[in-house]
Amino acid sequence: MRAAVVRDFNEDLSLEMVADPSCPDNGVVLEVAACGVCRSDYHGWVGGHPKVQSGSILGHEYCGTVVAAGANAQHKIGDRLIAPFILGCGHCPECNTGVSNACKNAIVPGFGAPGAYAEYVAVPFDHNLVHLPETLSPALAAGLGCRVTTAWHALTDRANVKAGEWVAIHGTGGIGLSALLLAKMLGARVVVVDVVEDKLTHAKSLGADAAVNAASVDAATTIQDITGGGAQVSIEALGIEQTTNASVECLATLGRHVHVGMPAGDGMMQVNMRAIYMKQVAFFGTRGMPAWKYPSLLDMIERGAVDLSPIVAREISLSGASTELRAMCGPTPPGTAVITDLSG
């Protein structure tokens, strides 16, 4: 099969013909219809993730059609499926209590297992996969990827956002835009933060109530002024020290910080604990979404309760993935890219 392979960090992916994946006994092989290009992929591409090495195939935001099914698989050939990026084992204490996104035995294609920057991908633990609605295009399905699911879980499970609350979103990439659209659907007021004016303008066109350019003003102070004392919820969507502290510092007393952005490298950073202590802030980590929440999210999208199509800005070929990853070295344009041509 054709695949885009990491050979050297910070260099273009190598387009190669590699062996087709073997079908796992407890899973399936999908013919990939689409795969999102995520900032988490960028962390692996630059060498910032320990499970991405020379020879790795990235890609964890995918959907496709089953072309092979293992003896203990729950799906059959021909099924059109979408996958959460965290494949929980289904048997551990975390999976048994509904938090498969925290499974210690989880497999994440693209990070330790071959991913979906390829024509085919093997998916073990296929009980995590759900059927793709006929009305949902592969591009949008892959665009949901980890960004929409992670944002939805962060808002509804971790932060428990309520109508009328102020939600501050630090970073307007894929997760940030997803959080914006979903928070507005929940009835929240939203202030977005970025350093690229075009991305802030784009976010306002999608319903943001206010926008803050952190390159020209102090983000935390400005958010406190806009919200009349601080946001009730703050979403950190980049994983860097500067935005983490701005997220904590912009909160009102008893506010909730939700850390969504994947920290690069060793993950160590200095955080303003005095702000957390004095305002009695709740500090939540979050990663992905349990697989059982997928059907309700897809149903909400299918019913038109929220329009997530603005998230997908570009459909590209497999050969275009390197350009998208390289662009993440600096300010990126609004929206996300999805690979829909796996042969080019």
Salt bridges, closest charged atoms under 4 A:
ASP12 OD1 - ARG326 NH2 2.83
GLU16 OE2 - ARG7 NE 2.81
ASP41 OD1 - HIS60 ND1 3.01
GLU61 OE1 - ARG147 NH2 2.93
ASP79 OD1 - LYS76 NZ 3.22
GLU94 OE2 - LYS104 NZ 2.64
ASP126 OD2 - HIS75 ND1 2.84
GLU134 OE2 - ARG80 NH1 3.75
ASP157 OD1 - HIS153 NE2 3.63
ASP157 OD1 - ARG158 NH1 3.90
GLU165 OE2 - ARG256 NH1 2.93
ASP194 OD2 - LYS199 NZ 3.96
ASP209 OD2 - LYS184 NZ 2.88
GLU236 OE1 - HIS259 NE2 3.60
ASP299 OD2 - ARG303 NE 2.83
GLU324 OE2 - ARG314 NE 3.10
